[in-house]
Amino acid sequence: MFEENTIRKVIQGYLYRNLELFQINLDNAQKVFNPDAIHDYRVAVKRIRSIVSAIDRSGEKPVFPENMILPLRLMFKAGGTMRDDQVQIGLVEDFEKQQNMPFPLVKEFYYQRINEQRDEFYVKSFDIEPAEIVQIKSLIDASLEPMDDKELETAIQNWFLESMQKLRRKRYDLEKPERLHRFRTRYKQNGYVVEMIYQANYDRRITKKSYSKMKDFGQELGNWHDYYQLRSKTAFIFNESRNVKLLEEAFELRKLVTPIHDRLFQEILHHIKRDDNLFTI
């Protein structure tokens, strides 16, 4: 006889899996300094944080202890933005190939940032023992145990629908990239809630089509965001560096990046404003 799949078990299973992914990838990152592992453990933290936040905001008062995932949040910050800088180097190399223009000093700027963040990572990171992960799991169980499954399910559904409606209303006020950046962050957070329910095969209304729709649009937002970051970093170089050669390279790179960024930005705004299905499940 199969055990009933409740919303509490769905939440526990998703949080447990990502706690384990966090632990595995953190160990890998600390032992051999693997930037991909740093990215993966940070993604696990984003998923955990999104679900905890959604559940805490779905009721009249928070469900989980305030500092339950504080060690994870501290390790998230310790990981810095190395992965973002790696992506920027890849974009710069693409421009080099397409335009037959070298940008060695810009790439060196990013490599130096990565080296500095690596040193900072080793200073700020700390060991998280398996017992601490077990303790977080125990706090998750204790927090969810007294809750009524039906009420919890309804509260999460209502929170999700309200959150998507807020995003729908905000879509007409995204004329600045900074606002689209905040929109992207919230959309991704909501996407993790859909991912949790879809992967558990809990609610048949969360179909593969609806799950893929949110995931695919999240990737579109991510593609735009990469160019947004690259354009922003060139501005950072202008503010921070006095190396004339580096400034010249950054200026030339910005001239190449800006039209691509602006085109992607306008395409996404057009998509957001025209497609109501982006906000429905």
Beta strands, then each sheet from edge to edge (+ up, - down):
end
